[in-house]
Amino acid sequence: MDEIPEGYDNEPVITYKDFDKLLNYKDPQDCLIGKYDYKSLCMPRFPFCRNWRKAKARPPQKFFAVDEPLPFILCLLMGFQHAVAMVGGIIVPPIVIASTQSDPAIKSYLVSASLIVCGIGSIVQCMRWRIPRTRLYYGTGLITVVGTGVQQLQVIVSSIKQQLADGKDWNTAYGNILGTLLLCALTPIAISFFPRKLMNRIFPPWVTGVTVFVAGASLCGVGVANWGGGLGCTVFQTPDNPAPLCTGNGDVLLPFGNAAYLGLGFTVMAVIIVIELFGSIFMRNVAIMAGFLVGYAIAAVATYDGKHFTNDEAIKSSPNFQFMWLKTFPIGIYPAAIIPLIIGYAVDAANSIGDITASEEASALPTFGRDHDAHLQGGLLADGVSSAFSALATVTPVLVFAQNNGVISFTMVASRIAGVFCGIWLILFGIFGKFGGFLANAPNVILGGMQVFIFSSVAIAGIRLMGMTNYNRRVRFIQVMSVGLGLGVTIVANWGTNDLWNITPGMSSGVKSIRNSVVLVTGTGFAMAFIICVVLHNLLPEEEDPTALQEASARNAAAYGSHAGHGEGPAPVMSFHNPKMVDGDDTAHGGLPVKKVDLAPPSTVTM
């Protein structure tokens, strides 16, 4: 094998020897169970009854490092917990896409195929290979499991509807989207070879954060629409124009926003809140899926005028076993979607950078340096290749999921063998076709309650990325311009699609493709926000570092800190730079020069 370049970690490939360790413990109990406090995973908490039962002093939970073998039971349990934590997010994109047609068999197939593809992609990311004779890796070698992305979801749905309006059948329209996704998957593959400085120069975290926030906020409307009854019945009711009745909720047909619909959807949110209050570590990690299942169960037994909110059409139409390519679609290209999908892939890449960095932090690994860069490069390359494979496997792009970092932090298990078992669980979930049919059979109102939570968490992740900068007037101006127009286009969907560029009888096919692309971009909030943000960021001149503002903040903290802390010392001072992010790179904040000024006194906590 080729020599590993100096400065890089040893090639972390899971081999049979790693699994062989599971069978070579001196004590059989260590092989199967190991020394892990399983009780702590299942014990509920009582936040309002601290004096009711004093907690017994317990030794700290054992931490399992990235390359440490796990006992077999713990492999199964941790893998299952990661998988269940992901299922709620994985099934949302295929269900939203399948809602643009009426065949329940396609919906259940897309759900199953998405689970299988995400399982395969997760195994690849966790195992990691080094490309021979290069310094390049394929995969991260961490617990960085992948799921279906939502950045391109708005573009995919709009493109399908546009093609349907042009007279194409649904299978052809979806096949064109798959071919375009396959072509545009070259974007994250190319980005994986960019030097970090170039990547930060083009789109630093605060730029992509704007796009992620607008995309999440846009999709919240999809969740609210499903919560109210369904996407196809959100029409204002007037005496002359009665609202259509909503389908997709079993045999119950009611107008949009009916109290029965809203109440059922709220059960999902209510369960998530209760679990967050009283749930054990395990339950809090799978709260989204638990809320979905409880809401689903309530909908299954509830009735309205003797009619049920669920039926078994999707379950009956699903085979006992599913796999990829049991349903195929004619691959084509939809030129109008190329630019928006490229933007979506670029945003996915930037989002993956933040998620991989968070995985390193949860796994007690450095979040800067050459090893960190190798993890990012391998993860982005695997994301690109997995997204290309997912298009060939008839499902939407996949990328690193963020919520699993919370599972690592809660359970103290960072061993990537748990990630491999997570992939195995996801593949099994997808293979059992009735399970996919069961998920696809859920009423719109229950899916909507879950989608609102998932999509709003995407928006919050964007806000977190937006804050990763040294704020000044220039940055604020760029974000105001891009967020304002991005959200505005989302709220008023026909702003750039109604009468911007009409189709004329003599319009050629090439001009029509350009026209469709322009209309699609101007009607897609996150695409508009990204274009404005990147253009202005690379057009407007840089400003000097606001040292005077930093020094003023430090003086204010020193003067008023004792009042803020109620006599317990100075208040925390927010640092204007992150040494881990800078590491000698003056582009970590989007090209702004960074002056490392110690603003806080020794007793001050730096955030």
C-alpha positions, 0 to 999 in steps of 0.5 A, a space after each residue: 500500500 502507498 505511504 500515507 503523506 506526512 500530517 495525515 492520519 492512518 488510513 481508517 478503513 474498517 476491515 474484518 479485523 475490527 469486527 473480529 475484535 468483537 469475537 475475541 474478548 476474554 469475557 463473553 459478556 464484554 463481547 456481547 454487552 460490554 461496559 456501558 451504562 444502558 440504564 442511563 439511555 432509558 431513564 426519564 428525567 423530571 425537570 420540575 421535581 429535582 428534590 423529589 429524588 436526589 440523583 445518585 452519583 454515577 461514574 461518567 459514561 464511557 466514551 468510545 472513540 472513532 476507531 474503537 470496537 463496540 460490543 455487538 449489542 451496543 453496535 445494534 442499539 447505537 446503529 438503530 438509534 441513529 437510523 430511527 433518528 434519521 427516518 423522519 427526515 429521510 422520508 420527507 423529500 420522497 413523500 413531498 415529491 410523490 404528492 405531485 402524482 396520485 399513484 400510492 405505489 410510487 410513493 411507497 417505492 420512493 420511500 423505500 429506495 431512499 432508505 436503501 440509498 441512504 443506508 449505502 451512502 452512510 456505510 461508505 462515509 463511515 468506512 472511508 478509503 484513501 484514493 491510491 497515490 493521492 492525498 485524497 480520501 473517499 468518505 469521512 471515517 466518522 459517524 457522518 451518516 447521510 440522508 435525503 437533502 431538502 435544498 433542491 426539493 423546492 426546485 424539483 417540485 416546481 420543475 415537475 409541475 412545470 413539465 406537467 403543465 407543458 403536457 408531459 406525463 409524471 414518469 417522464 417529468 421525474 426522469 428528466 429531473 433525475 437526469 438533471 440531478 445526475 449531471 449537476 452532481 458534478 458540482 459537489 465532486 468538483 467542490 471537494 477538490 477546491 482548496 479551503 481558501 478558495 471555497 471560503 472566498 467564493 461562499 463562506 459559511 455566512 453566505 451559504 447560511 443565508 441560502 439554507 435559512 431561506 430554503 428552510 423558511 420556504 419549505 416551512 410553508 410546505 409543512 404548514 400546507 400539509 398540516 392544514 390538509 394538503 398542498 393541493 387545497 390551499 385556496 381561499 374560500 369565498 361565497 362564489 368560489 368554495 375551497 376544494 376538499 382536501 384529499 390524502 387524509 384517508 376517507 375524510 374530505 374537509 376544507 383546508 384548515 379544518 379544526 380536525 386537521 389542525 388538531 391531528 397535526 398538532 399531536 405530533 408537535 405535542 409529543 415532541 414537546 413532551 419527550 423533550 421535557 421528560 424523555 430519556 436520552 434515547 427518546 429525545 434522540 428519536 423524538 421526531 419519529 416518536 411524534 410521527 408514530 404517535 400522531 399516526 396511531 391517533 389518526 388511525 383510530 380517530 374518525 370524523 362522521 364515521 370516516 377514518 383518517 387513514 386507509 391502507 392503499 399504500 400498504 396494499 400496493 406495496 410489495 413485501 420486499 422492495 429494492 432499487 430499480 423495481 420502478 424505473 423512469 426514462 432518464 432525460 434532461 430538463 435544462 431549466 433546472 440546471 442552474 437552480 440545482 447547481 446552486 442547491 448542490 453548492 449549498 449542500 456542500 457548504 452545509 456538509 462542511 458544517 455538519 462534518 465539523 460538528 461530527 468532529 467536535 462531537 467525536 473529540 477530534 480537532 476541527 482544524 488542521 490537515 486531518 480536518 481538511 482531509 475529513 472535509 474533502 473525503 466527505 464532500 467527494 462521497 456526498 457528490 458520488 452518492 448523489 450521482 448514484 442516488 439519481 441513478 437509483 431513482 431518488 433525490 440527492 443525499 448529503 451528510 445529516 446533522 441531527 446524528 451529531 446530537 446522538 453522538 454527544 448524548 450517548 458518548 459513542 463516536 465509534 464509526 462501527 455504529 455508523 456502519 450498523 446504522 446504514 445496515 438498519 436503513 437498508 433493512 428498513 427499505 428492503 421491507 416494502 410494507 414498512 415503506 408503504 406504512 410510512 407513505 400511507 401516513 395522512 398529510 396532516 401528520 406528515 405536515 406536523 413533522 415537516 414543520 419541525 424538520 424544515 424549521 430546524 433547517 432554517 435555524 441551522 441557516 441562522 447559525 451559519 449566518 452568524 459565523 462571521 465578523 459582522 460589519 456594515 458590508 456583511 449586514 447589507 449583503 444579508 439584508 438584500 439577499 434575505 429580503 428578496 429570497 423570502 419575498 419571492 417565497 411569500 409571493 410565489 408568482 413575483 417572477 413567474 406571472 408576466 416576466 417573460 411570456 412564451 410566444 408562438 414563434 419562440 424556439 426551443 432553446 430560447 424557451 429553455 432559457 426562459 424556463 430557467 430564468 422563471 424557475 430561478 426568479 421563482 425560487 427563493 433560495 436560488 435568488 438569495 444565493 445568487 445575490 449573496 455570492 455576487 455582492 460578496 465578491 463585488 463589494 469592497 472589503 471593510 476594515 476590521 471594526 477594532 474600535 467596536 470590539 474595544 468598545 464592547 470590551 470596555 462595556 463588558 468590563 464596566 457593566 459585567 458585574 451588574 449583568 452577572 449579579 455580583 458574580 464577576 464580568 459577563 461573558 464577552 462574545 469573541 469576534 473570531 474563532 481561533 479554530 476557524 482562522 488557523 492562519 487563514 484570513 478568509 475564514 470569515 469570508 475574506 475579512 482581515 482578522 485581528 486577534 485581539 484579546 478582548 476578555 479579561 482572564 476571568 471572562 468566558 469566551 464564547 
